[in-house]
Amino acid sequence: MGNILFLIGLTIIIGLQKTVKFFARREKLKGTAAFAAGILLILLRWPLVGFVVELYGIMVLFGDFLATIAGFAANIPIIGPYIAQALERVSGGRRNAELPV
């Protein structure tokens, strides 16, 4: 349910055309397919497998934003630098590589 609400919220925030354009980009098609397959698997009562597939899709779709999030997370007192370091490792150092909007 949260995944569907996420898609609805994203559409409300950036608009229908930009949402479709983001998910239909050639380099994001693998992530879009994995995200949709994960939602379908969850609805078909395969929650663990669906969650893993969906997580892969989210990483492919939104992995470019992790370095940006790490920049903001670094300003959190005490734990910020650790969060930022972990997010930068996961993202592979791709900071703002072709933002979709």
Residue pairs with C-beta under 8 A, 6 or more apart in sequence:
3 35
3 38
3 39
3 42
3 54
4 39
7 19
10 19
11 19
14 22
14 101
18 100
18 101
21 100
22 28
22 61
22 100
22 101
23 32
23 61
24 32
25 100
28 60
28 61
30 57
30 60
31 56
31 57
31 58
31 59
31 60
31 61
32 57
32 61
33 57
34 53
34 54
34 56
34 57
34 60
35 54
35 57
35 58
35 61
36 57
37 50
37 53
37 54
37 57
38 50
38 51
38 52
38 53
38 54
38 55
38 56
38 57
39 50
39 54
40 50
41 47
41 49
41 50
41 53
41 54
42 50
42 51
42 54
43 50
44 50
59 90
63 90
63 91
63 92
63 94
64 91
64 94
64 96
64 97
64 98
64 99
66 87
66 88
66 90
66 91
66 94
67 87
67 88
67 91
67 93
67 94
67 95
67 96
68 95
68 96
69 87
70 83
70 84
70 85
70 86
70 87
70 88
70 91
71 84
71 95
73 80
73 83
73 84
73 87
74 80
74 81
74 83
74 84
76 83
